[in-house]
Amino acid sequence: MTAGEAFELHNAMRQYGIPGSVTPADPDDLEGKWLVVDADGQDITAHALTRATVARNRRPERGFVIAR
């Protein structure tokens, strides 16, 4: 994932409460590949991307129906 994609994923993770830290794979190359890691330092990028996609596509479960 690029730096721009990492920024967007980080915002989605914060918005939807998805745990993890977005970090560059190589701290010396901020334009290179980025990863999402958990508290133990394991790569959970695929899991975080899936959760963010599901959260973005979720419809509200409650709401109002207004008949005209």
Secondary structure, 3 states (H helix, E strand, C coil): CCHHHHHHHHHHHHHHCCCCEEEECCCCCCCCCEEEECCCCCECHHHHHHHHHHHHHCCCCCCCCCCC
